[in-house]
Each structure stands twice: as structure tokens, then as C-alpha cells.
């Protein structure tokens, strides 16, 4: 009975087990004998981090990072995909898509969820994927001083973590800070630079709409000043991290153009497809000169995940920005991901299709699925639209911060608390002391 209680507590009663097909039966008919073709990892080892970044800036083809191994399932399936299901397909990815810039496979919530929910060692996952992907650079998401946690750690912790991650196979570290505070990213940047072997890709977190004439905070000048600090801190690559999918095509054109005019480092665009229009944003960024973009395998793409990889490859085929990826090869991997997603159906985010409401509530793609699960746990599932509205209101109360871990959790916790207590934002602002404010909000 204790096992049953533990299972219900952790996994919750998700209903009947889905009828599934073994994902492994959907793998491409491909021999895994011999080593995969050389790829971005060999290029990094040959050129070094600075040379690797310079070559990326000079190449005409649009480089692509594949996010299915990390952000896609974090955004769609609450990060529940197990190591064995990722390691099974990784050798096929290495052989069919060696032209990838990188595979984002570690960091973010994968570390936490592996330990707390999957009963796995995240370092063993990294080892397994490194063995299976010897030719493609592995990328991770690093939360600045928070590393893969939710609170700032001493510099010595950041140094030790980055050293071990690099030694275990992380080639590219995408570093960000939830408040775009470069001083909070510097220890991580310095640690990555100190490895001498790994690339420091440093992100500016995008929010708002820089094309809006009424925008007085997150303007083009704001992002250019931030980018200047990031490049000055030693970044090899400059990333635009659009957590909620708010970067519209016109804004992407203006921002990417301005960044490339002012800085010599490559520009890498990351977004989420919550509203359904972000392929247009990636194509606009590409036309403006972006050096790399993120995409996910089609069955794991769309909504809170990234735009479809096969759609991107097809859109740019036979153009000067052709990705170099084979569309049939990319498509051959899709049946596996489709079967795997069906296997994890109990952990689906609950968002059946795109929603334009994201332009109002601005909830990050990686948070929306988890916020819905929190609402269900609190008995607020029927009020989710109200929670979305309250999220926007809570964001205003907290000063319109960029919303990404951990700041997004602060906004979400406050929104859930206010909806759960039946309070209005006016009541909260009039007398916040009378509320049992969540610990994350208090700080």
C-alpha cells in the first residue's frame, strides 16, 4: 500500500494506461556500426571555442540546435522523458543529422526532475548521451549563478559544476539570468571561459514587444545595452532567449539586424511556438542574418515547444540559408518521437493547440504546462483562464520582470495564491501584509 500511495503522490491518478506502441519499433532502419560522420563537436575540438564561434558567424547556412532532448519535452511533457528513451534515439540523430549545430540535452529542469521525479542520476544521462552523440555538440541551459537550481550559489559551486559538466561532455553552455543581470551571469561565463574547451553562449531574455510605440522599458535600446554588456563579458555567442514566444517577425528583424550591425559574435535565436506563428519569426530572423535558431522534432514541436524542425528545413531548402539538413533524414526520426510522446501522454501540458492569449499573459512555454498541473493540484483547474489573467496582473505588481526560471515561478506563485484566496489585485496592493504570501515571492 505504501508503494501505491507513493505512486499516486508522485505521478497522480492520470487515468487508464494509454495503449502504446514501443517507440523502439519506430526507429529508422539504419546500421549503427561504425562511427558517425564528423560534426560540430569535431569542429569545436579543431577550432577551439573562439574559432568555432567565428566560423559560425562566417557560414552562410542557418545553423540549427535540436531541442527535443531538453526544452521540447520540458515544455510539453513536464520534463518526464527518461534517459533510456533519449539514449535510444540519440545514435540515430548522430548519424542522420550530423549537420546540427548542437543538441540541447541537459540543464534547465532536467537536472531537478531526474532527481526528484524520475529517480535518475542526471550525470549518468549526460554520460549516456555523450557516448551516443560523439559527433554533435551537446548544449545545456545554465541559470547563471543558480546553475540548475533556484537560488544563487557561491562562485566555487558554479566553477566546480561547470568544470565537471564540461569534462563530462557539455560543449555549449547557454547562460542566462532571469532579470538580465549580467553581473549574475559573470561567474558562469568566467567558469565556461576557464575550461578552454567549451562555448559560452550568453542569452538576453526577451519580453514585451519592442515594436510597440508605448513600450518604455523593453525597447531596442534596452536590448542593445544589455547585449553590449554580454559581449563585453566575453560571450562567444549571443542568444536571444524568447521564453514565451513573444518575439514577433518584425521585432526579430529589427533586433537581429541591430545586433549583427553592432557586434561580431554570432546571434542565436530561441523561441516557443505557443501562439503558433514562430516559424515566421525564425524565418524573419534568418533573413535578418541570424546565425542559428532552435527547433524541435515535429511530433514534439509547436505550442509551448519550439517550431518544427522539418518545417524549418523545408522552408529554407534550396535557398542561400539552407540548413544543410536532409529533410527525409529529419522526417525519418519523427515516428520514434511520435510514439514516445504517446507513451508519455499522461504528462501532457493540456494545451491542445496554439493560443494567442500568450501575448497578454506572457507565461513562458516551459512554465505553462507546470502551472496547469499546479492549478489542478490546488483544485483550480476550472479557473485556469482566470489564473492566466492573474499572472499578467501579478507581473504588473512585481514590476514587469522578464519571466523565466526563477522569476516566472515568483509571478506564477503569486497568481495562484491570489486566485486561490479569491482576492483581487487591488485588495493585495492595498494591504499585502494580510496575505500569506508564498515564500518564493517574499524572497
C-alpha positions in Angstrom: 0.0 0.0 0.0 2.9 2.3 0.6 4.1 1.8 -3.0 0.6 2.7 -4.2 0.5 5.8 -2.1 3.9 6.9 -3.3 2.9 6.3 -6.9 -0.3 8.3 -6.6 1.5 11.1 -4.7 4.3 11.5 -7.3 2.6 10.5 -10.5 -1.1 11.3 -9.6 -4.0 9.3 -10.9 -3.7 10.0 -14.6 -6.4 7.6 -15.7 -6.1 4.4 -17.7 -2.7 3.5 -19.1 -2.5 4.6 -22.7 -2.3 1.9 -25.4 1.1 2.4 -26.8 3.5 1.2 -29.5 7.1 0.6 -28.4 9.0 3.7 -29.6 12.0 1.5 -30.4 9.9 -0.3 -33.1 9.7 3.1 -34.9 13.4 3.7 -35.2 14.8 4.1 -38.7 16.2 1.1 -40.5 19.8 2.1 -40.1 23.0 0.3 -39.1 24.7 1.7 -36.1 28.0 0.1 -36.9 31.0 2.3 -37.3 31.4 5.9 -36.1 29.0 8.7 -37.1 30.1 11.3 -39.6 32.2 14.2 -38.2 30.1 17.1 -37.0 30.1 20.2 -34.8 31.9 18.6 -31.9 34.9 17.7 -34.1 34.8 21.3 -35.5 34.8 22.7 -31.9 37.7 20.5 -30.9 39.7 21.5 -34.0 39.0 25.3 -33.9 38.5 25.9 -30.2 35.6 27.9 -28.8 36.6 31.3 -30.3 37.3 29.8 -33.7 34.1 27.8 -33.6 32.1 30.9 -33.0 33.9 32.8 -35.7 33.2 30.0 -38.2 29.6 30.0 -37.2 29.4 33.8 -37.8 31.0 33.4 -41.3 29.0 30.5 -42.6 26.0 31.1 -44.9 23.9 28.2 -43.9 21.5 28.7 -41.0 22.7 26.6 -38.1 20.2 24.6 -36.0 20.1 23.5 -32.4 17.8 20.5 -31.9 15.8 20.9 -28.6 13.8 17.7 -28.4 16.1 16.2 -25.9 15.5 19.0 -23.3 13.3 22.0 -23.8 10.7 20.4 -26.0 9.8 17.7 -23.5 10.2 20.1 -20.6 7.6 22.3 -22.2 5.2 19.6 -23.4 5.7 16.7 -21.0 6.7 18.3 -17.7 10.3 17.1 -18.3 9.3 13.5 -17.6 11.1 11.8 -20.5 13.6 9.2 -19.2 17.2 8.8 -20.1 16.6 5.4 -21.8 14.1 6.9 -24.2 16.5 9.7 -25.2 19.6 7.5 -25.3 17.8 5.0 -27.6 17.3 7.5 -30.4 20.5 9.5 -29.9 22.7 7.3 -32.1 20.2 7.7 -35.0 20.3 11.5 -34.5 24.1 11.4 -34.7 24.0 9.5 -38.0 21.0 11.1 -39.7 21.5 14.8 -38.7 25.3 15.3 -38.2 24.9 18.8 -39.7 23.2 20.1 -36.4 25.0 22.9 -34.6 24.1 21.2 -31.3 21.6 19.0 -29.4 20.3 20.7 -26.3 20.1 17.8 -23.9 20.9 18.9 -20.4 20.3 21.6 -17.8 17.1 23.6 -17.2 14.7 21.4 -15.3 16.1 18.1 -16.5 18.6 18.0 -13.5 15.9 18.6 -10.9 13.3 16.4 -12.4 15.7 13.5 -12.9 16.5 13.5 -9.2 13.0 14.3 -7.8 10.6 12.5 -10.1 12.5 10.0 -12.3 14.8 8.5 -9.8 17.7 9.0 -12.2 21.2 10.4 -12.0 21.4 13.4 -14.3 25.1 12.9 -14.7 24.5 9.4 -16.0 22.2 10.9 -18.6 24.9 13.2 -19.7 27.4 10.3 -19.9 24.9 8.2 -21.9 24.1 11.0 -24.4 27.8 11.9 -24.8 28.6 8.3 -25.7 25.6 8.2 -28.2 26.4 11.6 -29.8 30.1 11.6 -30.3 30.0 13.9 -33.3 27.4 16.6 -32.4 27.9 19.3 -29.8 25.9 18.8 -26.6 24.3 22.0 -25.3 22.9 22.7 -21.8 20.9 25.6 -20.2 22.7 27.1 -17.2 20.8 29.5 -15.0 23.7 31.8 -14.2 24.6 31.8 -10.5 21.6 29.5 -9.9 23.3 26.8 -12.1 20.5 24.2 -12.4 18.8 25.2 -9.1 16.5 28.0 -7.9 18.8 30.1 -5.7 22.2 31.7 -6.2 25.1 29.5 -5.3 28.7 30.6 -4.3 31.1 31.1 -7.2 33.0 28.0 -6.2 29.9 25.9 -6.7 29.4 27.4 -10.2 33.1 26.8 -11.0 33.0 23.2 -9.9 29.7 22.4 -11.7 30.9 23.9 -15.0 34.2 22.1 -14.8 32.5 18.8 -14.2 29.9 19.3 -16.8 32.5 20.3 -19.4 34.6 17.3 -18.5 31.5 15.1 -18.8 30.7 16.3 -22.3 28.9 19.6 -22.4 30.2 21.6 -25.3 28.0 24.7 -25.3 26.7 26.4 -22.2 23.7 28.7 -22.8 23.8 31.0 -19.8 21.0 33.4 -18.7 19.8 35.4 -15.8 16.1 35.8 -15.1 16.5 39.5 -14.6 19.0 40.1 -17.3 21.6 41.0 -14.7 25.0 40.4 -16.4 26.8 40.5 -13.0 24.9 37.4 -12.0 26.0 35.7 -15.2 29.7 36.6 -15.0 30.7 33.8 -12.6 29.2 31.2 -15.0 30.7 33.0 -18.1 34.1 33.1 -16.5 33.8 29.4 -15.5 33.0 28.4 -19.1 35.8 30.5 -20.5 38.1 28.9 -18.0 37.5 25.5 -19.4 39.2 26.5 -22.6 37.2 23.9 -24.5 33.5 24.9 -24.1 31.5 27.7 -25.7 29.9 30.4 -23.7 26.6 31.3 -25.3 25.1 34.0 -23.2 21.4 35.0 -23.5 19.4 38.2 -23.3 15.9 37.3 -22.1 13.3 38.8 -24.4 9.9 40.1 -23.2 7.4 42.7 -24.2 7.1 44.0 -27.8 9.9 46.3 -28.9 7.8 47.4 -31.9 5.1 48.8 -29.6 5.4 52.6 -29.5 4.0 52.5 -26.0 6.8 50.2 -24.7 9.0 52.3 -22.4 11.0 49.5 -20.7 12.0 46.7 -23.0 13.0 48.8 -26.0 15.6 48.2 -28.7 18.0 50.4 -26.8 17.5 48.3 -23.7 18.4 45.1 -25.5 21.4 46.7 -27.3 22.8 48.0 -23.9 22.3 44.5 -22.5 24.0 42.9 -25.4 26.9 45.2 -25.1 27.4 44.1 -21.5 27.1 40.4 -22.6 29.7 40.7 -25.3 31.9 42.7 -23.0 31.7 39.8 -20.5 33.3 37.5 -23.1 30.4 35.7 -24.7 31.3 33.6 -27.7 27.7 33.6 -28.9 24.9 36.0 -28.2 21.5 34.3 -27.7 18.0 35.8 -27.9 16.0 33.8 -25.4 12.3 34.3 -26.1 10.8 32.3 -23.3 7.1 32.8 -24.0 7.1 33.2 -27.8 6.6 36.9 -27.8 9.2 37.8 -30.4 7.2 38.7 -33.5 8.7 38.6 -37.0 9.0 42.3 -37.3 10.7 42.6 -33.9 13.0 39.7 -34.8 14.1 41.5 -38.0 14.8 44.8 -36.1 16.6 43.2 -33.2 18.7 40.7 -35.1 19.7 43.3 -37.7 20.7 45.7 -34.9 22.7 43.1 -33.0 24.6 41.9 -36.1 25.4 45.5 -37.1 26.9 46.3 -33.7 28.6 43.0 -32.6 30.9 40.5 -34.3 29.6 37.5 -32.4 27.1 35.0 -33.8 23.4 35.6 -32.9 21.3 32.5 -31.9 17.5 32.8 -31.7 15.4 30.7 -29.3 11.7 30.9 -29.1 8.5 29.0 -28.2 5.6 28.4 -30.5 2.8 29.0 -28.1 0.7 31.2 -30.4 1.6 29.2 -33.5 3.4 31.8 -35.5 7.0 31.4 -34.6 8.2 29.7 -37.7 7.6 33.1 -39.3 9.8 34.6 -36.6 12.6 32.2 -37.3 12.4 32.9 -41.0 12.5 36.6 -40.3 15.5 36.2 -38.0 17.2 34.1 -40.7 16.6 36.8 -43.4 18.0 39.4 -41.0 21.2 37.4 -40.6 20.7 35.2 -37.5 23.4 32.6 -37.4 21.5 29.9 -35.6 18.0 29.0 -34.4 16.3 26.4 -32.2 13.8 23.8 -33.5 12.3 20.5 -32.3 11.3 17.3 -34.0 7.8 17.8 -35.5 5.9 15.4 -33.2 7.4 17.3 -30.2 7.1 20.8 -31.7 4.5 23.5 -31.6 2.5 25.2 -28.9 4.7 25.6 -25.8 7.7 23.8 -27.5 9.8 25.1 -30.4 8.8 25.4 -34.1 9.0 22.2 -36.2 12.5 21.2 -37.4 11.2 19.6 -40.6 9.1 22.7 -41.4 12.2 24.9 -40.9 14.4 22.7 -43.0 11.7 22.6 -45.8 11.2 26.3 -45.7 14.9 27.0 -46.2 15.7 24.2 -48.6 17.4 25.3 -51.9 17.9 28.9 -50.6 21.1 30.6 -49.6 20.2 29.9 -45.9 19.6 26.2 -46.5 20.3 24.4 -43.2 22.2 21.6 -44.8 20.0 19.1 -43.0 18.3 16.4 -45.1 14.5 16.7 -44.9 14.0 12.9 -45.4 16.5 12.2 -42.7 14.8 14.6 -40.3 11.4 13.1 -41.1 12.7 9.5 -40.6 13.2 10.3 -36.9 9.7 11.6 -36.4 7.8 8.2 -36.0 10.0 7.5 -32.9 9.3 10.8 -31.3 5.6 10.4 -32.1 5.4 7.0 -30.4 7.5 8.3 -27.5 5.2 11.2 -26.9 2.2 8.9 -26.9 3.9 6.9 -24.2 4.2 10.0 -22.0 0.7 11.2 -22.7 -0.3 11.3 -19.0 2.2 14.2 -18.6 0.9 16.3 -21.5 0.6 20.0 -20.8 -3.1 20.1 -21.5 -2.8 22.8 -24.2 -4.4 21.2 -27.3 -3.4 23.9 -29.7 -1.9 27.4 -30.1 -3.2 30.3 -28.1 -3.0 34.0 -28.8 -3.6 34.6 -25.1 0.2 34.3 -24.5 0.6 37.8 -25.9 -1.4 39.0 -22.9 -0.4 36.8 -20.1 3.2 36.2 -21.3 3.6 32.9 -19.5 6.8 31.1 -20.7 6.4 28.0 -22.7 8.4 26.0 -20.2 6.1 27.1 -17.3 2.6 26.9 -18.9 2.4 23.1 -18.6 3.6 23.1 -15.0 1.3 26.0 -14.0 -1.6 24.0 -15.3 -0.6 21.0 -13.2 -0.2 23.2 -10.1 -3.7 24.6 -10.7 -5.1 21.0 -10.9 -3.4 20.1 -7.7 -4.9 23.2 -6.0 -8.4 22.4 -7.3 -8.3 25.4 -9.6 -8.3 23.7 -13.0 -11.6 25.2 -14.0 -10.3 28.7 -13.3 -7.2 28.4 -15.4 -8.1 31.4 -17.7 -8.5 33.4 -14.5 -5.1 32.3 -13.4 -3.7 33.4 -16.7 -5.2 36.8 -16.3 -4.0 37.0 -12.7 -0.5 36.0 -13.9 -0.5 39.2 -16.1 -1.7 41.2 -13.1 0.9 39.7 -10.8 3.6 40.5 -13.3 2.5 44.2 -13.2 2.5 44.2 -9.4 6.1 42.8 -9.5 7.4 45.4 -11.9 7.1 43.6 -15.3 10.1 41.4 -14.8 11.4 39.1 -17.6 9.7 35.9 -16.8 11.9 32.8 -16.8 13.1 30.5 -14.0 13.1 31.5 -11.2 11.3 34.9 -11.7 8.5 33.2 -13.6 7.8 30.9 -10.6 7.5 34.0 -8.4 4.9 35.5 -10.7 3.1 32.2 -11.0 3.0 31.5 -7.3 1.6 34.9 -6.6 -1.1 34.5 -9.3 -2.1 31.0 -7.9 -2.2 32.4 -4.4 -4.5 35.4 -5.3 -6.9 33.2 -7.3 -6.9 30.5 -4.6 -7.7 33.1 -1.9 -10.3 34.8 -4.1 -8.6 38.1 -3.7 -8.3 40.9 -6.3 -5.1 42.7 -7.2 -6.5 45.8 -5.6 -7.0 44.1 -2.3 -3.5 42.7 -2.4 -1.9 46.1 -3.3 -3.9 47.9 -0.6 -2.8 45.6 2.2 -0.3 42.8 1.2 0.6 42.2 4.9 -2.8 40.4 5.4 -1.9 37.8 2.8 0.1 34.6 3.5 2.4 35.4 0.6 4.3 32.4 -0.9 7.9 32.1 0.2 9.1 32.5 -3.4 7.5 35.9 -3.6 8.9 37.1 -0.3 12.4 36.1 -1.4 
